[in-house]
Amino acid sequence: MTQEIPKRLQGALMRIRGDHPFFGTLALFVEFRVRDDIATAATDGKVLWFNPGFVDKQDTAQLCGLVAHELFHAALQHVPRRRERDAKLWNIAADIVVNGMIRQDTSYQLPKGAVEMRKLAHLSVEEIYEQLATGKTKVPSISLLDLMPELASGSGDGHERSDNQSNSDESCLGQARAEQLQRHWRAAMQQAGAVARRINRGFGRAGLDRVRDYESANQPSLSWREILWQFMVSTPYDFGGFDRRFIH
């Protein structure tokens, strides 16, 4: 059952707003809820869920890092951007990105067991995912997943899945929901950017212009190559369907 937001969680949110107005503005675009059956914390792309017992175990710096972690997942659209990719590998890749941002751009700490690979943290989630999926980088262990699109429809049972749980179509967002989240967060990013520019601070130590995943989240969902394929062949793999008069 949804409960009142704990005072410590509210305090962490207020500290983030004071330290980093850009991130604090983004926090206005999410809901904060608590549930006992969420093991630690999770997001469905718009709502941030927290276990009140887990919140109480964190010190102030760790709690701010936890809130920022889930907020970055939502704002960088890590839930809709996964599409049909493996849930575990995608979650690990996304964790590497957001935890790298927290280490680089804030003074906050991360809860124990957080996944970190600083040599990859500057890449986008898609780039890190490919390295993990192809075996170029060893896959770090992760016990719980916190990207849970099933919470948005209420189809989930509230429990985070274990790392040996397989990917499924039910855990992927529908196209309409994904497009809605993309519009929502692009508007949020624009407003947060306007606030940060007006007061001339709040982007973090390094600034988001150095975060590859920020660029990926704000690019069009279809690249020009994908759009061009639609006009040339039936599918990207239909190499026999080219009109050879225009192959050049």
N, C-alpha and C positions, 0 to 999 in steps of 0.2 A: 504494500500500500504506500502511496506517495505521502511523505511526511513533510513537516516544515523544515526548511533549509537550516542546518545547524549554524550556530553563530560563528564558529571557527571558519566555516566555508564562506560565509558572508564577509568575514574579516579578510580572508585571503583574496577575495574578489576586489574588495576595496583597496587593498595594497597594490594589486596589479593595476588598477585604474590610476592610482597615484604615481606608480613607477613608470608605467608605459601606457600613455593615453591612447596610442594606436590599438594595442591589444585590449585595453579597457573598453574602447568603443565597440570592438568586435564582440565583446562579452554581452553587450546590450542586445545582440541579435540571436542569443541562445536562451533556452530555458534551463534552469538548474533544478534537478529533482533528486530525491534520495529514495533508495529502495534497499531493503535488507537482502533481497535475493540476487543483487548484483555483487559479485565477489569483491571487486575493488572499485573500478570506475569504467565507464563506457560511454560511447556516443552513437547515435543513429544518424548523425549528420546535422542535426539541429538542436536536439536535446542532449544535455550532459547529465549522466546518471552517476550517482556516488553512493557507495555503501557507507552509512554513518559510522559504523565501527571502524572501518578502514581509515576514514577521515580522522577519527580521534587518535589513531596510532601515529600520525605524521606530525613532525614539528612544523613550525610556521613556514620555514623555507621550503620544506618538502611538500607541504600542502599547496603553496603557491605554484610550485613546479608541477604538481598533479593537475591543478586547475588549468594551468597554461598548456599542459600536454593535451588534454582533451579538447580545449578550445582551439588549438592549432590544427588538430585532426579535423574538426568541423569546418573551420574557416578555410583550410586548404583543400576542402572537398575530397578528402581521402575516402569517404564512403562511396559517393557516386563514381569516382574515377576508377575504382577497382574493376568494374564491369564483370567479366567472366574469369578474372585471374584467381589463382589459388588464394584462399582467404588467409591462411597462416603466413605465407611468404609476403603477401601484400601488407599484412599487419606489421610484420617485422620491418619491412622496408619503410613503412610510414613512421614507425617508432624511431628508427634511426634518424630520420629527417627531423622530427619534432624535438627529440631529445638533444640533437645537435644544436638546434635553434635555441633551446633553453640554456644550454651550456655557454653558447657564444653570445647571445643577446641579452641575457638576464643574469641576476645574481642568485637565482633560485636554485634549489637542490632537487634531485630526483628521488622518488621512493626506491627502496632497496629492490634490486632485481631488474631495474630498468635496462633495456637493450641500448647499447651504445657502440658505434663504430665510427670514430671521428674521421677516419680517412675517407669515408663515404658520405658523411653528413652534408657535404656541400652539393651533392647531386640531387636530382629529382627522384621521387618515389619510383617512377617508371624505370629509371636507369638503375637504381639499386635493385629493384625487383628482377631485372634481367640478369644482373650479376649473380643473384642468389639462385634464380631458376636454372641458369646454365652451368652452375657449379664453379664459376670463376671466383666466387667468394664463399667461404664456409658459412653455412646457415647457423646463426646463434640460436640458443635455446630460448623458448618463450613458453610460459606455463598457461597464460590466459590471453585471450583476444579481447580487444576493447573497441573494435570497429564492428558494430552490431546493427546493420540495417533492419533486421527483423523486428527491432523494438519499435520502429516507426509505424508499422502496421498492426502492432500488438500481437503478432503471430508467435513471437518468441516467448519462452517461459521465464525470461528474466535472468537466466543463468548464463554466464560467459562460457564459451566453448573451450574445451581443452585443445592443446596443440596437436593432438593426433586426430582431431575431428576433420572430416573431409569437407571440401567445398561443395555447395549445392546451389541449384537454381533459386531455391527459396531464400537464400541469403543475399541475393543480388537485388538491387533496386530496379524497379520498372523504369522505363524511359521517361514517363511523365514526371515521376517523383525526382529522378535525377536532374532533369531540366529545371524543375522548380527549385531545387537546392542550388544549382549553379547560378540562377538568377538572383536568388536570395543572397548568396555570399559575394557575388560581384558587386551588388549594391552596397553591401556591408563594407567591403574593402574600399570602395570609393569614398564612402562617408568617413571611415576611419582614417584614410589617407588625408582627406581634407582637414580633419581635426588636427592630425599630427603636423601638417604643413602650417596650419594657422598659428600654432603655438611653437613651432620650430623644434619639436622634440617628441620622443615617444616611439621611434621606430626600433629601439634597441641599440646596442653598442655598434654593431656592424651595419645595420640597415637592411631592409628586405630586398634591396636591389642586388644584394650578393647571395640571395637564397634562390637556387634554381627552381625549387618546388613552388615558390611564389609565382614565378613566371608561368610554370606549367598549369597552375590552377586558374590563371587568368587568360590563358590562350583559348581560342575557339575550340570547341569539342571535336571538330573535324579539321584536319589539316588540308592544305590546298591539294596535296597529293591524293588524299582520299576522295575529295570532291571531283578531281579530274578523272579518277578511275570510273566514277559513275557515268561519265559522258562517253567513255571510250569502250568499256566492256561491261558485261553483265555482273561479273564479280572481279575482285582484285587478282584472282587466280585463273581467269579465263583468258589465257594468252592467245588463244586461237581466234578471239573475237575482234582483234584490231582491224580497223579499216586501214589497209596498208598504204593508201594514198596519203594518209596523214601521219604515218609512223614517225616521220622526222620531227 
